[in-house]
């Protein structure tokens, strides 16, 4: 799972195990993205959609999560961080 929110958003609450690569860094950090199927998320879905396009253009297998981060825990994803 790739979290494309800003670092401060990721630090406050995040999905356990998600790799944080902020959307503004993604084009130059595609090589840092884990191999395999990628689930991409942000706070509301917009940045995840942009990130999915960037990763797809780089030949990666992407699933964009088009939902609010506020719903992550409701669907069973484990959150960690000070606000989790």
Secondary structure, DSSP 4 states (H G I P E B T S, - for coil): -EE-S-HHHHHHSEETT-EE--HHHHTT-GGGSPSS-EEEE-SSSHHHHHHHHHHHHTT--EEE--S-GGGTGGGTPPEESTT-
